[in-house]
């Protein structure tokens, strides 16, 4: 197993604060397992001020080799409301 640590920074680059910030980080291994690594929907961050940031650190063991896909999403209430998704793909050691 490979222990992986992922660090996400959410930054409010808008001119107004946002509220009820919910963050979810999911992981899927090609041909294998899927899972939620982090989800704060039950108690979202109450407020993120303009120019503010919030950091999330997730540690997990990946037991399978192959392509790994991380999807981090954030939902919040702001001037227009918004839904932001970013994803990244990475390969754990020894994959072909």
Beta strands, then each sheet from edge to edge (+ up, - down):
strand 1: 2-11
strand 2: 18-29
strand 3: 34-39
strand 4: 45-48
strand 5: 53-62
strand 6: 67-77
strand 7: 82-91
sheet 1: 1+ 5-
sheet 2: 3+ 2- 4+
sheet 3: 3+ 2- 6+ 7-
end
